[in-house]
Amino acid sequence: MNKSIQCSIYDAALGSFGIYPMSTVKDGVTIPRTEWQEGWNAAHMRFLEVTRAFEKDIETMTPEQQSHLEEMIDHNALFLDLHEGKVRYELNCNDMFAWGCADAEEITREELDEVYTECKARRIDLWISKRRGMQPQRPIVDMLKKHGQWTAEWEAIPKNPFDELCCDGDCPLHNPKEEKKE
């Protein structure tokens, strides 16, 4: 298996471990770690289970799909997750629809080739926006317009509802003032 994919598998598997404090305090009572939280053998077994789940899924992909997966992982466009025993492929959408928001768009294996094509054409943000049925947050829209990348295809997507929750559009984030040059 490709090293980039293998590293992503290990990263996702390690991410499934909990980070446990020595103890917690609830209602004034100190609660020590549980046996599970202390158990590195259990943690190691979990790591192996998660790693094997990813490997089994990826091994059934075509070499071309594995190559696409590798490239998208290398460019931080896609990451792996295991949720309730199911391998998930997720596109990185951090800060695209709202600031300070860790966000991802789950895709299926069947969509992997289409997503790869959109990534290569630098249209993945448009693909995700269409799928979600909302434009990116207003500062990203403004940037796309400023750089001449805003098209009728973007305009046809419904506006981002979070922009209206933020403010009335008259804040420094959404309506920056022009700096005067002296």
N, C-alpha and C positions, 0 to 999 in steps of 0.2 A: 504494500500500500504506500502511496506517496507520502513523503515526510511532512508536507504542509497539512495534509488531511490528518495524518497521525497526530501531529501537534495540536490541531484543533480538537480532535477527539479527547486527548489528554486534558486540554484546557477545560472543555465542557464537563468532563468527568470530575476533575478536581473542583470545579465550580458547584458540583452537587453536594459537596461536603458542607456541613454546618460549621460555623465559627462560634465556639461556645466559651462564655466567660467562666472563670473559676466557680462563680456562684451568682445567683441573682437574689434580690430582696423583694418580697411581696408581702404587703401588709405588715412590714416590720420584721418579717421572718426571713432568715437567710436560707436559701434553697441551694444545696450543692448540685454539682453536675450529676446527671443521671448516668447509669451504667453505660447506656448507648453513647452518651457524649464523651465518656472517658475511654470508650473502647476503640482503640486504633485498629484492632483486628476487624471489627465491624466496618470501620471506615475504609480499610483496604479492600474488604470484600465488596463494598459498594462501588469503589473505584473500578474494580475489575468487572462488575456487572454492567456498569454504565459504559465502560470502554468496549466491552464485547457487544453490547446492543448497537453502538455506532458502527463498529467494524462489520457486523453481520449485515446491517442495512446497506452500507456503502459498498461492500463486496459484491452485492447483486446489481450494482450500477454498471453501465457500459463504460469502457475506458474513456470515451468522449465525455460522458457525464462526470466521471471522476476528475477529468481534466478541468471541466467547467467549474466544478465545486472547488477544486484547488485554487484556481485563479480568483474566484470570488472571495474565498477565505483569505487569501494572501492580500487582497485589497480591502479587507475589513468591510466588505459589502454584505457578507453572509456569515452567520455563525450557527453552530449546532446547539441543540437543547434536547433534553430527555424529560418528558413530562408524562407522569403516570404510565411509564413503561413505553411510551411512544416517542420515536425519534422525530424531532422537528427541525426543519430548515427555516431559518428566520433571516429576513433582510433587515439590515441596520437602518432604522429610521430616527435615530436619536436627534432631537431638536428640530426635526423637519416640520412637525405639525404643532408643536408647543415647546417653548424654552424649558430647559432643565428637565427634559422628559426622556428617560430611557425608554425606548420604543422599538418595536420590531414588527414586521409583517410576515406572518407565517406563509410559506409556500409549500406546495406539494412537490414530490419528486417529478411528477409529470410536467410541472411548470418550470423545472430547472433549466431546460434548454431555451425556452422563451425568455426567461429572466436573464440568462446569460447573454442572449442576443441584445436585449434592451440595455444591459450594463455596458456592453461593448459599444453600443450606439450612443451612450451617454443619455439614455432616455428612461432610466430606471425610476427616477423621481416622478416622472410623468406617469409611468405604469402604476406605481404605488398610489399616487393621488387619484387616478381613475378608479382603481380597485376600491379605495376607501371612500370614494365619492366626495372628496373635499380637496381644495387647494392647500398647498403648504401654508404655513403661517405668513402673515403679511410681510415681515422683513425679507423673507425668501422670495416672495412674489415681487417685491420692490427691486431686489437684486437682479432677478431674472429679467425684469423690464429694463433696468438700467443697462444691462449687458446685451440687450436686443434678443433675448432668448424666449421672451414671452410670446406665445402664439395663440391663435384662435382655439386651438386644441386645449391649451391650458385654461383659457377664458371660459370655455364651455363647462368646466368642472365647477360644481357648487363651491361657494366661498367657505372658508374655514370658520366654523361657528365659534371657535375659541378666541378668534380675534375680537369679536364683539364682547366677550366676557372680560377681556383684558382691560379695555378702556373704550372710550368713544372714538379712538383713532387719532386723538390729539395728545399723544404722549411722546417723549423723546425717542422711544423705541420705534414707534410706527410712523412718526412724522419728524424725523431729525431736522434740526435747523441747519441751514447752509452756513458754513463757517466763512467769515469775511476774510479775504486775503488782503494784506496790507502791503 
